[in-house]
Amino acid sequence: MATMNRRALLKLAAAAPMAAAFSWTGEEVVHASILTRTAQAPFKPVFFTAHEYETVKILVDLIIPKDAKSGSATDAGVPQFMDFILNEQLNRQNAMRGGLAWLDLECHRRFDLDFVRCSDAQRRAVLDDIAWPQRVNPATSHGVPFFNSFRDLTASGFWSSQMGIEDLQYMGNTFVPTWNGCPDDVLKKLGLLSAGE
């Protein structure tokens, strides 16, 4: 577990049945994914302000950066996905706006800059203080629920995108012309088939 990176942990979380952890339905996720990836014109956020949207783009890429296997969260359209979800879900809007404002305030307190204008090292220093709930300092504890929710929404957007599905190497939703059943070696390992069969 100590050798797993952030992408591997998020992938593991996304692959688990987490529908109950989110307040949107599977149909909403699919609909948002399709809408945000088929738009032809440059995207203009509906929910986020221009400054919030720039913050979101930086933050999602810190959570799921580009690697050798796939692109970043921004490459997968996660900021557009978030804008769609938040525009539809009024009950999540205050928490998102408040969390993004808290992030700017914390960066101003520490560095006299907003999150967007901070260096990568400065951004990571703030995020490291809110990314691990068990190690959080009481002074930054207000940022933990926001970051947990933001990270979950980022993972949902990424792994519901075409890029994320390819990153997971998801094999479902494919036609299987014949089904020969479970392989004998697997049945034997499970104790469902004796060695003589």
N, C-alpha and C positions, 0 to 999 in steps of 0.2 A: 504494500500500500504506500510506503514511503517513496517508492520510485515512480508512482503514477503522477503524471502532469495534470494541469488544470483541464485540458481538453479531454483527457481520458476519463477524469472524474465526471465531467459534465456529460460526456457521451454515455457513461454508465447510468447516470441519473436519468437521461433522456430515454434510454432503452427500457427502463423500468416502467411498470404501469403507474403513472403519476396523475391520471386524469382528475382524481379527487383533490389533488393539491392545487389545482388551478381553478379559477372561477369562470372560465370560458369553456364552451363545449368543443368536442372534437370537430364538429361541423364548422364552428366559427374559426378554428385554427386553419382548417383546410381552405375555407373561403378566403381568409386573409392571405394565406400563402399564395393562392391562385391570383387574387387581385393585385398583390404587390409585385408579382413577378411577370405579369403580362402587360403592364402599362408601357406605352410607347413614348410618351412625353416625359421630360425630366420631372422627377417627383417633387411635389410641393406638399409639405406636411399640412395636415388639417388640424390636428390637436396641438402638436408642439410649436412653440415659437421658433424663430430662426436660431436664436442662441441655444435654446434647449435641444434642438435637433442636432446642432454641431456637437454639443456635449454628449448626446446619445450615441452619435456615430463614433466618437473617440472611445467612449466607455464600452460599447459592445465589442469593439476590436481589442480592447485590453482583456476582456473576458474570453473571447474566442478569436485569437489572432490567426493570421494566415500561417500555414505551415506547409511542409512538403507534400502533404496529402490533399489539402483543399484550401480554398480561399478563406478569408476572414468573415466574421459575422456581417460586416457591411457588404462584402462581395455577395453574400447570400440574400441580401435584402432585409436583414433583421430590423434596421431602423424604420423602414416602410411598414413592415409587419407590426411593429410596436405602435406606430402612429395609428394604424387602422384599428387595432385592438383597443387602444386607449380612447379613441374617438367614439367607439361603440359602448364602452363600459364606463359609465359615469362614476360608479362607485370606486374606481381605481385612480381617477384623475387627480384628486387632491394629494394622495400619497405619492404619486409620481412627481407632480410639480413640487411638492414639498421636499422630496428627496433630492431632486436636482438642485433646488435652491440651497438645501443644506450642504451639498457638495461644494457649491460655489462659495458659500460662507466659510466653510472649513478651509478651503484653499486660500481665501482672502485672509483669514485669521493667521494661517501659517506662513504664507508666501506673498501676501498682498497682491495676488492675482486670482482671476477666476479659473475654474478647472480647465477651460479650453486653452488659456494662455500659459498654463503651467508647463514645465518640462515633463518629459516622460517619467523621470525619476521622482519628481514631486507628486505627480498623479499617483504613481505606484505606492508611494509612502502613505498617502491618505487611504488608498484602497486596502493596503495591507492592514491598516488599523480597523477596518470594518468587515473584512472578508472572513475572519475567523471568529465566530461568535463566542467560542470558549475562551479566547484570549483578549477579548475587547476591553479597552480602557473605558471606565465610566464616562469620561469626557467625550468619547466618540460613539457611545452606545446608541444614540439616536439614528446613526447612519446604518446600523446593522439590519433592521427590518427592511429598509429601502433597498439596500444592496442585495439582500437575499431574494427579494421579489424581482428586482431588476435582472439578476443573474438567472432566475428561473424563466423569466419571459424571454431573455436572450437565448437560452438553450431551446425553449419551445419554438421560437422563430427559426433558429438555425437548423434544428433537426427535423423540422417539418418542410424545409425548403428542398429543392432538387439537389442542391449541393450537399446538404446535410444527410439526405437519404443515401447519396453516393458515398459520403464519408462513413456512414454506418455500415455500408455494404449490405443494405436491406434487401432481402431476397423475396419478400412477400409480393402479393398482387401479380404473380406471374402464372401463366398457364402451365399445368403439369399434365402432359398427354397420357401418361400411365403412372399408376402408383403401385409399386411393388412391395409396399409395406416397409416396416422398419428393418434395417440390415441385421442379419443374423448375429454379427459380432456385438452389436449394441444390445440386442435382446439377451444374449449370453451374459454380458457384463451386468445387466439389470437383474439377472436371475430369472428371466422369463422364458428362457430356452435352455434346456439341458445340453451338455456338450455332445451327446449322442444324436441329437435331432438335426 
